[in-house]
């Protein structure tokens, strides 16, 4: 439970730094009155209860896919829920599209979260001394540079202190807010949901703009489900109900009590909760908490990228495993440096957490809508819940989610367009690579020779056999690998043992060891093998070969095993239906895709790579 605090709740746990302050922004057109403050607090409280507690903690956390969570795992569950012989293709396409939209929106969130979190923490220096405003941007940039620079070392070492730091953070939130509530208990009137309703009725014209700010208190709620595989639903539920939720509610109510008593504190109600001597220590603690929040989002972007690669939505990139025991701890250099560049540009462009809040929220709210719809499909088709209850629940959750989407859409012109642009760019990458790859595989299949026919022809004219094992990687287990044909053509030999290997990425987090390898012997010394791995597992081909040798009692010496791969490129003539821009993008992705040897863990000293153009 303590460990979950350090990763899962970093984002939502640092929302008090800026969320309540932004709801009181006079630009929303709401006059500062005690009723308005109580109405805003009531909206935040009941939003936390309905959106985070009821929807995510009670409902969505049930949707574990072999223990894993996240939008792609939920997409896979939804596909399983509707899959069947009579399922129409458009249904599967809609579910796939919802999952991809949610994943694409996450990248936009990954840019905003580090920028707004760290910037809002450092802005606490202005409370101590307004003259320090000039150093806020430089200090923020230094912290962010350090954060992205240490990513290559992995989160294992620093992860040990994440949980205790966040535990201290939530305790401080609770104590600071609870003290103010004790001083001004009238703020507890905000627990009455009628305060929220009355506020929305009284400020109908301003309600959407205000709800866009209120939503900032819920950003990070998606992490409760996304990180379920690391800690389990039980730990996350207990950490939320007994530590995170009480700390957040007490702090928000404490900020409300403070501004009711001292309206001048509205400029930064969070840091005004503390005496002057406590501001600098709180800035330090807040900076640590926001670094943790940023770390969680960055790690999530790495994991999502790896999942997308395995599911065929992104080309291969270099992925570094930073832990020998925790498979989820990875580092993707390309994503890290792209995120760093984007985050620094955001800080330099917006220059304050208030300005950044305009760009924050739209991506998260859209992701929440996709989560609601996919979870509804799972409850209907997989869990077989009462159909009326499912419809009522999904409609209720979707109505709230769509309200927040509408509220955040008002921010599009002020900065929300940025996260939408990032999401559109990511969707373009996803769909372009997936379609180009599919067309390329179809072109290869049209030109390929059936493997069984090829093996039968070898029986008539068997070439010279040489000692050792040759593993030929091929996407189609029924076709002859291009590398096998060219090796036979140029070297005119065949290895003593030939293994045609197809590696399949499954839409489950992990594959049972008994189902990992499927092998068929076509003739003496020639095998066709299918190896399966989950989207949370690395496709380690040498390990697959060791499993094959053990299961089939084959004499395979790793030092005399060679791996043959084809580096294929698809020409524009084989990309029908793709416009020139997407063809150019696919060509660029092909040229910059990572090497198959790196992705499949192939040893360089036993690797033979051949080019192929279709």
DOMAR-267752 format. One record per residue (C-alpha): residue in one letter; x, y, z. Coordinates in steps of 0.2 Angstrom, whole numbers, plus 2048, in hexadecimal, padded with zeros to 3 digits. Layout:
! DOMAR-267752
aXYZ/...
END
This chain:
! DOMAR-267752
x800800800/x80E80C804/x8178077F4/x80780B7EA/x80781D7F2/x8188207EA/x81281C7D8/x80081C7D6/x7FB82B7E0/x8088377DB/x7FE8407CE/x7EE8427D7/x7F78457E7/x7FF8557E1/x7EF85C7DA/x7EC8677EA/x7FB8717E5/x7F18797D7/x7DF8727D5/x7D687C7E3/x7DF88C7DF/x7DA88B7CC/x7C88887D1/x7C88997DA/x7D08A27CA/x7C68B27C8/x7C78AF7B5/x7B98A27B6/x7AD8B17BB/x7A88AA7CB/x7A78B77DA/x7B18B27E9/x7A48AE7F6/x7A28A2804/x7958987FB/x7A08977EC/x7AE8907F6/x7A38837FE/x79B87F7ED/x7AC87C7E5/x7B28717F4/x7A28677F2/x7A68647DF/x7B785F7E3/x7B28537F1/x7A484B7E8/x7AE84A7D8/x7BC8407E2/x7AE8357E9/x7A58317D8/x7B38327CB/x7C282B7D5/x7BA8207E3/x7AB8197DB/x7B08187C9/x7C28137CA/x7C580C7DC/x7B48027DC/x7B07FF7CA/x7BF8007BE/x7CC7F77CA/x7C17E77C8/x7C77E77B5/x7D87DE7B8/x7DF7D67A9/x7EA7C87B0/x7EE7D47BE/x7F27E37B3/x7E97F37B0/x7EA8027A4/x7E0807795/x7E87FA789/x7E57EC796/x7D37F2797/x7D27F3784/x7D77E1783/x7CA7DC790/x7BD7E5786/x7C27DC776/x7C07CB77F/x7AF7D0785/x7A87D3774/x7B37C776A/x7A97B9762/x7A57B1751/x7967BD74E/x7A07CD754/x7A07DA746/x7B17E1742/x7AC7F3745/x7A87EF757/x7BA7E975A/x7C17F8750/x7B780475C/x7BE7FC76B/x7CF7FC764/x7CD80F760/x7C7813772/x7D680B779/x7E281476D/x7DA825771/x7DC822783/x7EE81D781/x7F282C776/x7EA838782/x7F5831790/x804838786/x7FD849787/x7FB84779A/x80D84179B/x813852794/x80885D7A0/x80A8547B0/x81C8567B3/x81B8687AE/x80C86E7B8/x8118637C7/x8238697C9/x81F87B7C5/x81187C7D1/x81C8757DF/x82A8827DC/x81E8907DB/x81C88E7EE/x82C8987EF/x8228A87EA/x8188A67FA/x8288A7804/x82F8B67FA/x8278BD7EA/x8388C27E4/x83C8B07E2/x8308AF7D3/x83F8B27C7/x8478A17CC/x8378967CB/x83A8927B8/x84D88E7BA/x84A8837C9/x83C87A7C1/x8468777B1/x8558707BC/x8498647C5/x84285E7B5/x85385C7AC/x8598527BB/x8498477BB/x84A8427A9/x85D8407AA/x85B8327B8/x84E8287AE/x85B81D7A6/x8608177B8/x84F8107BA/x8438137C9/x8488047D3/x85480E7DE/x84A81E7E1/x83A8147E2/x83E80E7F4/x83C8207FA/x82C8247F0/x82081C7FB/x82682480C/x827835804/x8158347FD/x80F82D80E/x81783D816/x810848809/x7FE84180C/x80084381F/x80685581D/x7F7858812/x7EB85181F/x7F385A82E/x7F486B825/x7E386A81E/x7DB86282E/x7E2870839/x7D987D82E/x7C987382E/x7C9873841/x7CB885842/x7BD888836/x7B1879837/x7A488282D/x7AD87D81D/x7A686B820/x796871819/x79E86D808/x79B85B80B/x78885E807/x78685A7F4/x7798677F3/x7878747F4/x78E86D7E4/x77D86D7DB/x77987F7E2/x78A8857DB/x78787E7CA/x7758857C9/x77A8967CF/x7898977C3/x78288F7B4/x78C89A7A8/x79C8977B1/x79A8857B6/x7A387D7A7/x7B28887AA/x7B38857BC/x7B08727B9/x7C08727AE/x7C98787BE/x7C186C7CA/x7C685E7BE/x7D88617C3/x7D58597D4/x7D18497CB/x7E08487BF/x7EA8397C3/x7DB82E7C7/x7DF8247B7/x7F081E7C0/x7E68147CD/x7E18087BF/x7F080A7B4/x7FC8057C2/x7F17F77C9/x7FD7E97C2/x80C7F07CD/x8037EF7DE/x7F27E77DC/x7E07EE7DE/x7DF7EA7F0/x7EF7F57F5/x7E98037EA/x7D78037F1/x7DE803803/x7EB8117FF/x7DD81C7F7/x7D0819804/x7DB81B814/x7E982680F/x7E78307FF/x7D58347FF/x7D483A811/x7E484580E/x7DE84D7FF/x7CC851806/x7D3858816/x7E086380C/x7D3869800/x7C786D80E/x7D5875817/x7D9881809/x7C7885808/x7C688981A/x7D5894818/x7CF89F80A/x7BE8A1813/x7C78A8822/x7D58B1818/x7CF8B5807/x7E18BC803/x7E78AA803/x7DE8A77F3/x7EF8AB7E9/x7F689A7EF/x7EB8917FC/x7F68827FD/x80688A803/x7FC89680D/x7F7888818/x808887820/x81189482B/x81F89E823/x82D89382A/x824884822/x82388A811/x83488680B/x834874812/x82387280A/x82A8787F9/x83886A7FB/x82B85D7FF/x81F8627F1/x82D8627E5/x8318507EA/x81F84B7E9/x81D8537D8/x82D84A7D2/x82583A7D7/x81583E7CE/x81F8427BF/x8298327C0/x8198287C1/x8128307B1/x82382E7A8/x82481C7AD/x81381A7A6/x817821796/x826815794/x81A806798/x80D80C78C/x81A80E77E/x8207FC781/x80E7F5781/x80A7FF771/x81A7F8769/x8157E676E/x8047E8767/x80A7EF756/x805801758/x817808759/x827803751/x8357FB75B/x83E807766/x84D804772/x8467FE783/x8527FC791/x84D7F17A0/x8537FA7AF/x84F7EC7BC/x8537DA7BC/x8447D57C7/x8367E27C2/x8327E07B0/x8277F07B0/x8377FB7B4/x83D8007A2/x84480F79A/x840815788/x84E822783/x844829775/x83482C77F/x83E83378D/x847840783/x838845779/x82E847789/x83C851791/x83C85D782/x82985F782/x828862795/x83686F795/x82D878786/x81D878790/x82688079F/x82E88D795/x81E89178B/x811892799/x81D8977A7/x8108947B5/x8058867BC/x7F68917BA/x7F98937A7/x7FD8817A5/x7ED87C7AE/x7E488279E/x7ED874794/x7EA8677A2/x7DA85C7A3/x7D485A791/x7DF84A78E/x7DB84279F/x7C884579D/x7C783D78C/x7D182E793/x7C482D7A1/x7B682C794/x7BF81E78B/x7C281479B/x7AF8167A0/x7AA80F78F/x7B680178E/x7B27FC7A0/x7A07FC79C/x7A37F078E/x7AD7E479A/x79F7E57A7/x7927E179A/x79A7D3790/x7A87CC79B/x7A17CD7AD/x78F7CB7A8/x7897D87B4/x7767DD7B4/x7747E67A3/x7697F47AA/x7767F77B8/x7847F87AC/x77B8047A0/x7768107AF/x78780F7B6/x7908137A6/x7848217A1/x7868297B2/x7998287B1/x79A82D79F/x78F83C7A2/x79B8427B0/x7AA83F7A5/x7A2847796/x79E8567A0/x7B08587A5/x7B5856793/x7A986478E/x7B086E79D/x7C286B798/x7BE86F785/x7BD88178A/x7CF88178D/x7D487B77C/x7D788C775/x7E2891785/x7ED882784/x7E3872784/x7E6871771/x7F886B776/x7F385B77E/x7E6857770/x7F485B763/x7FF84F76C/x7F284176D/x7ED84475A/x800842756/x801832760/x7F182B758/x7F882F747/x80882574C/x7FE817753/x7F2815744/x800818736/x80C80B73D/x7FE7FE740/x7F780072F/x807801726/x80E7F272F/x7FE7E872B/x7FF7ED718/x8127E8719/x80E7D7720/x8007D4713/x80D7D8705/x81A7CC70C/x80D7BF70E/x8087C16FB/x81A7BF6F6/x81F7B1702/x82079E6FF/x81679270A/x82278A717/x81B779715/x81E779702/x82F77F705/x833771711/x82C764705/x83876A6F7/x847769703/x843757705/x8467546F2/x85675F6F2/x85D760703/x86B76D704/x87B76A70F/x87776A721/x88377372D/x885771740/x87B77D74B/x86A78574D/x863793742/x85479D749/x84B7A773B/x83F7B4742/x82F7B6737/x81E7BE73A/x8157B0730/x81879F737/x811797726/x81D7A071B/x82F79E717/x83A7AC71F/x8427B7713/x8537B571D/x8527A271B/x8507A3708/x85E7AF706/x8697A5712/x866795708/x86879E6F7/x8797A76FB/x88179A707/x87878A700/x878782711/x86B77E71E/x86E77D731/x86C76C73A/x85D774744/x85278173C/x84578B746/x83979673E/x8337A174C/x8247AC74D/x8227B875C/x8117BD761/x80C7CB76C/x7FC7C6775/x7EF7D277C/x7F27CB78E/x7FE7D279A/x8077C179C/x8077B0794/x8067A079D/x81679779C/x80D787795/x806791787/x81579B783/x81D78F776/x814786768/x81F77B75D/x81D77074E/x82A766745/x828766732/x83675A72E/x847755735/x84F76373E/x842771738/x836778744/x829785743/x82678E754/x81A79B75B/x8207A476A/x8137AF774/x8167BD780/x80B7C978A/x80B7DC788/x8147DD799/x8227D1794/x8327D378A/x8337C877A/x8437BF77E/x8467B476F/x8567AB777/x84B7A7786/x83D7A077A/x84A795772/x85078E783/x83E78A787/x83B781777/x84B777779/x84577278B/x83376D785/x838764776/x84975D77D/x85376476E/x86676576F/x86777876C/x878780771/x876793774/x88879676E/x88478D75D/x87379575A/x8727A374D/x8637AF74B/x85E7B573A/x8537C4738/x84D7CF729/x84C7E172A/x83D7E471E/x8387F5717/x8277F870E/x8278026FE/x81980F6FB/x8128046ED/x80C7F86FB/x803805706/x7F38086FD/x7E6813706/x7F381D70F/x7F582F70A/x806836706/x80983E717/x80582D720/x810824713/x81E830717/x81C82E72A/x81B81B728/x82C81B71E/x83482672C/x82E81A739/x83580B730/x84681472E/x847818740/x840808747/x84B7FF754/x8547F074F/x84B7DF751/x85B7D8759/x8597E5768/x8467E2769/x8477CF769/x8577CE775/x8617C6767/x8747C576A/x87E7D075E/x88C7C375C/x8807B6756/x8757C174B/x8737C1738/x8687CF731/x8627D071F/x8597DE716/x8487DC70D/x83E7E8703/x82C7E46FE/
END
